Amino acid sequence: MDAINLAEYLFKNLRQREQNTVDIVAGGNVRSMEDYKYLMGELSAIRSLIEDLKETLHMEDNDD
């Protein structure tokens, strides 16, 4: 698997996980404040990973 396919795979999976988490929260399917905090932490981590991946790929493009 080359770098572009890997990046596409990661972005697709991260975006899907992000959307699933947003759907759970927005749909009112949170049972407790503890669950809400967990989901918000997960959402924050996913978004951070997406940004890190974008920055890394951008740096790679600039190096070529």
Secondary structure, 3 states (H helix, E strand, C coil): CCHHHHHHHHHHHHHHHHHHHHHHHHCCCCCCHHHHHHHHHHHHHHHHHHHHHHHHHHHHHHHC
